């Protein structure tokens, strides 16, 4: 029996969108979105009993409390950052539910304790950071290639300068706090037995706590790797990339 869940896109990408957009200074995402028009659609998510099968559970060698980031949610982060279309909501829901199935201990933990628990970084998490940095760099390179087709050399160089001097947004602490608050509120009103809608909300909240806690530690390294990869990819694509001055970098 299928259950239709009227959960809007905001719920599924709460941690990614807030992290990518909620800041005062110009970010990498700001630079990209100036050349795109965003279209958002609300849709319904279908969660069937089949999607609770073990076949839907992601396989990971990461033994940490939260495990390694889900590849599909890394793609959500990049899409939210650059203003591109995010993956289908039903796919995200399936992956999040599968992730929750292999981390049952998280459901028993107090959300505040989970947010404050220190975990050692694993090889799988470090590889995920490298993959994320590469995705960010490739997305912005593709954007610049398209931008170049319809703009002057002067406009292209101006945008390149802004792109290389911009910063990744840093609002994980705010999103982490919000996710903790949402999960505590959800637990106060959850029903027994737990329905699919409630379980999906739990997966979103717990994943948001885990991922933003991780990004607080690793974002600096992700930014360094993404900038290095971006410079390399842009040069390979034929762009002339000048490193921003120290003053320009601080200003952004």
C-alpha positions in Angstrom: 0.0 0.0 0.0 1.4 3.3 -1.0 1.3 6.4 1.2 1.3 9.9 -0.4 3.4 12.3 1.6 2.7 16.0 1.1 6.2 17.1 2.1 7.5 20.1 0.2 11.0 20.4 -1.2 12.0 22.8 1.6 11.8 20.0 4.1 14.1 17.6 2.2 16.8 20.2 1.4 16.5 22.3 4.6 20.1 21.8 5.5 21.5 22.3 2.0 19.4 25.4 1.0 19.9 27.2 4.3 23.6 26.4 4.4 24.0 27.5 0.8 21.9 30.7 0.8 21.5 32.2 4.2 24.4 34.6 4.6 25.1 38.3 4.3 28.3 38.4 2.2 28.5 37.4 -1.4 29.0 33.6 -1.8 29.9 31.3 -4.6 26.2 30.5 -5.0 25.3 34.2 -5.3 27.7 34.5 -8.3 26.2 31.5 -10.0 22.6 32.4 -9.5 23.0 35.8 -11.0 23.2 34.1 -14.4 20.3 31.7 -13.8 16.6 31.9 -13.3 15.4 29.4 -10.7 12.2 27.5 -11.1 10.8 25.7 -8.1 8.1 23.1 -8.1 6.2 21.4 -5.3 5.5 17.7 -5.7 4.4 14.8 -3.7 6.6 12.1 -2.5 5.6 8.5 -2.9 6.9 6.1 -0.2 5.9 2.5 -0.7 6.4 -0.5 1.4 9.0 -1.8 -1.1 11.1 1.2 -0.3 11.6 -0.1 3.2 13.2 -3.3 2.0 16.9 -3.9 2.8 17.6 -3.4 -0.9 17.0 0.3 -0.4 19.5 0.5 2.4 22.8 2.1 1.3 26.0 0.0 1.8 28.8 1.8 3.6 32.1 0.8 5.2 32.0 3.8 7.4 31.7 2.7 11.1 31.1 6.2 12.5 28.0 7.2 14.4 26.4 9.0 11.4 28.3 7.2 8.6 29.5 8.9 5.4 27.4 11.5 3.6 24.9 10.2 1.1 26.0 10.9 -2.5 22.5 12.0 -3.5 22.5 14.6 -0.7 25.9 15.8 -1.7 24.3 16.5 -5.1 21.5 18.3 -3.3 24.1 20.6 -1.6 25.7 21.4 -4.9 22.4 22.0 -6.7 21.2 24.3 -3.9 24.5 26.2 -3.9 24.5 26.8 -7.7 20.8 27.2 -8.3 20.4 24.1 -10.3 17.7 21.5 -10.3 17.8 19.1 -7.4 17.4 15.3 -7.6 13.8 13.9 -7.6 12.2 14.1 -4.1 11.2 10.5 -4.1 14.8 9.4 -4.7 16.0 11.6 -1.8 13.3 10.2 0.4 14.2 6.6 -0.4 17.9 7.3 0.3 17.2 9.1 3.6 14.9 6.3 4.8 17.5 3.8 3.9 20.2 5.8 5.8 18.0 5.9 8.8 17.5 2.1 8.7 21.2 1.5 9.0 21.6 4.0 11.8 18.9 2.9 14.3 20.9 4.1 17.3 20.5 7.7 16.2 16.7 7.4 16.7 17.3 6.8 20.4 19.8 9.6 21.0 18.9 13.0 22.3 19.2 15.4 19.4 21.2 17.9 21.4 23.6 15.1 22.5 24.0 13.9 18.9 24.8 17.5 17.8 27.5 17.8 20.5 29.0 14.4 20.1 32.6 14.5 18.6 33.4 11.9 16.1 36.7 11.1 14.4 36.8 11.8 10.7 36.9 8.6 8.6 38.4 7.8 5.3 34.9 7.6 3.7 34.1 11.0 5.0 37.3 12.5 3.7 36.6 10.9 0.3 33.1 12.4 0.4 34.6 15.8 1.0 36.9 15.4 -2.1 34.0 14.3 -4.2 31.9 17.3 -3.0 34.7 19.7 -3.8 35.0 18.2 -7.3 31.3 18.4 -7.9 31.2 22.1 -6.8 34.1 22.9 -9.1 32.7 21.0 -12.1 29.3 22.7 -11.6 30.8 26.2 -11.6 33.0 25.3 -14.6 30.0 24.2 -16.6 28.2 27.4 -15.6 31.1 29.5 -16.8 31.2 27.7 -20.2 27.6 28.5 -20.8 28.0 32.0 -19.5 30.9 32.6 -22.0 28.7 31.8 -25.0 26.5 34.9 -24.5 28.8 37.5 -22.8 31.7 39.6 -23.6 35.3 38.8 -22.6 35.2 41.6 -20.1 32.0 40.3 -18.5 33.5 36.8 -18.4 36.7 38.0 -16.7 34.6 40.0 -14.2 32.6 37.0 -13.3 35.7 34.8 -13.1 37.2 37.2 -10.6 34.1 37.2 -8.4 33.9 33.5 -8.6 37.5 32.9 -7.5 37.3 35.4 -4.6 33.9 34.3 -3.3 33.5 32.1 -0.3 31.4 29.1 0.4 28.6 30.0 2.8 29.1 29.2 6.5 25.8 28.9 8.3 25.9 25.2 9.4 25.7 26.1 13.0 22.3 27.9 12.4 21.0 24.9 10.4 22.3 22.5 13.0 20.4 24.3 15.8 17.2 24.4 13.6 17.4 20.7 12.9 17.8 19.9 16.6 14.8 22.0 17.5 12.7 20.4 14.8 13.6 16.9 15.8 12.8 17.6 19.5 9.5 19.1 18.5 8.7 16.1 16.2 9.4 13.7 19.0 7.0 15.5 21.3 4.1 14.9 18.9 5.0 11.6 17.2 2.5 8.8 17.1 2.9 5.1 17.8 3.3 3.2 15.6 5.3 5.7 13.6 3.9 6.5 10.2 5.8 7.1 7.0 5.5 10.9 7.1 6.9 11.1 10.6 9.7 8.7 9.8 10.8 10.7 6.8 10.8 13.9 8.9 12.9 12.1 11.5 15.4 11.0 8.8 15.6 14.6 7.4 16.2 16.1 10.9 18.8 13.5 12.0 20.7 13.6 8.7 20.7 17.4 8.9 22.2 17.2 12.3 24.9 14.8 11.3 25.8 16.5 8.1 26.0 20.1 9.4 27.9 18.9 12.4 30.4 17.3 10.0 30.6 20.3 7.7 31.3 22.7 10.5 34.6 20.8 10.9 35.4 20.1 7.2 34.1 23.1 5.3 37.4 25.0 5.3 39.1 22.0 3.7 36.3 21.6 1.2 36.6 25.2 0.2 40.3 24.9 -0.4 39.9 21.8 -2.5 37.0 23.2 -4.5 38.9 26.4 -5.3 41.9 24.4 -6.4 39.8 22.1 -8.5 37.8 25.0 -10.0 41.0 26.8 -11.1 42.3 23.6 -12.7 39.1 22.9 -14.5 38.6 26.4 -15.7 42.1 26.5 -17.1 41.5 23.2 -18.8 38.4 24.7 -20.4 40.5 27.6 -21.8 39.8 30.3 -19.3 42.5 32.6 -17.9 42.2 32.5 -14.2 43.9 35.1 -12.0 44.2 34.5 -8.3 42.4 37.2 -6.3 44.5 39.6 -4.2 44.5 39.2 -0.4 42.4 42.4 -0.1 39.8 41.1 -2.5 39.6 37.7 -0.8 39.0 39.4 2.6 36.4 41.7 1.1 34.3 38.7 0.1 
